[in-house]
Structures are given as structure tokens and as C-alpha cells.
């Protein structure tokens, strides 16, 4: 399941991985693991892969991936499955 947006614990906003990358290099986001699922009733931990790599060292652009399971009622999972 592709995760296009995540809730940043550092900026208290739902953002995409590109903005997360910009915030990380500006010193606003402190850790690539400081993200959660943006769905209201889900607090699955999210990480932003490649957030801490320089562009020339990346094989893929920054992207989100879930670290643990989403809740049963997670809207993202339900939308993905339908």
C-alpha cells in the first residue's frame, strides 16, 4: 500500500514526502521516524525512507512506509482495499 501523506509529529501537519524532505534539511523535522498515519483513528508509525540522504545518493525519491500495523478502522487501509 502506497502512503502519499503522513502526519508529522514535528510540524503537527499532514505532509507529503517531498515537503518532509525539505523540512528535514531545513532542520524543522528532526527524525525520519517522526510520522504517524494521517487517518483519525489510526496511529500506525510511519517512516520517511531516504529522508536523510542527499539527492545524488538516492535510488528512489523520499517515500513513506508503515513501520507497524494500521488499526482495523484505518480509513487509508479501507480506501486501499476498495
C-alpha positions as CSV (number, residue, x, y, z in Angstrom):
1,X,0.0,0.0,0.0
2,X,1.4,3.3,-1.0
3,X,1.3,6.1,1.6
4,X,1.2,9.5,0.0
5,X,0.8,11.6,3.1
6,X,1.7,11.2,6.8
7,X,1.2,13.3,9.9
8,X,4.4,14.9,11.0
9,X,4.9,14.9,14.8
10,X,7.5,17.7,14.4
11,X,5.3,20.2,12.5
12,X,1.8,18.9,13.5
13,X,0.7,18.8,9.9
14,X,-0.2,16.2,7.3
15,X,2.5,16.5,4.6
16,X,3.9,14.6,1.6
17,X,7.4,13.1,1.5
18,X,8.8,15.9,-0.7
19,X,7.8,18.6,1.8
20,X,9.1,16.3,4.6
21,X,12.4,16.2,2.8
22,X,12.6,20.0,2.6
23,X,11.6,20.4,6.2
24,X,14.3,17.8,7.3
25,X,17.1,19.6,5.5
26,X,15.9,22.9,6.9
27,X,16.1,21.4,10.4
28,X,12.4,21.6,11.1
29,X,11.9,17.8,11.1
30,X,14.4,16.1,13.4
31,X,14.0,12.4,12.6
32,X,12.7,10.3,9.7
33,X,10.7,8.2,12.2
34,X,8.6,11.2,13.5
35,X,5.5,10.4,11.5
36,X,2.1,8.7,12.0
37,X,-0.7,7.6,9.8
38,X,-2.9,10.6,9.0
39,X,-6.2,8.8,9.5
40,X,-8.1,9.9,12.6
41,X,-8.5,6.6,14.2
42,X,-5.1,5.1,13.4
43,X,-1.7,5.9,15.0
44,X,0.5,3.5,13.0
45,X,4.1,4.6,13.0
46,X,5.4,5.8,9.6
47,X,8.9,6.5,8.5
48,X,10.1,8.5,5.6
49,X,12.6,6.5,3.6
50,X,15.5,8.4,2.1
51,X,14.7,11.5,4.1
52,X,18.3,11.7,5.5
53,X,20.0,11.0,2.2
54,X,21.3,13.6,-0.3
55,X,19.5,13.6,-3.7
56,X,22.5,12.3,-5.5
57,X,22.8,9.3,-3.2
58,X,19.2,8.2,-3.6
59,X,17.9,5.4,-5.9
60,X,14.3,6.4,-5.1
61,X,12.8,9.7,-4.1
62,X,11.7,10.0,-0.5
63,X,8.6,7.9,0.3
64,X,6.6,6.9,3.4
65,X,6.3,3.3,4.6
66,X,4.4,1.9,7.6
67,X,6.6,0.6,10.5
68,X,3.7,-1.2,12.2
69,X,0.2,-2.3,11.5
70,X,-2.6,0.1,10.9
71,X,-5.7,-0.1,13.1
72,X,-8.7,-2.2,11.9
73,X,-10.7,1.0,11.3
74,X,-8.0,2.9,9.4
75,X,-9.5,4.8,6.5
76,X,-6.4,4.6,4.4
77,X,-6.4,0.8,4.5
78,X,-10.2,0.7,3.8
79,X,-9.8,3.0,0.8
80,X,-6.8,1.0,-0.5
81,X,-8.8,-2.3,-0.2
82,X,-11.8,-1.0,-2.1
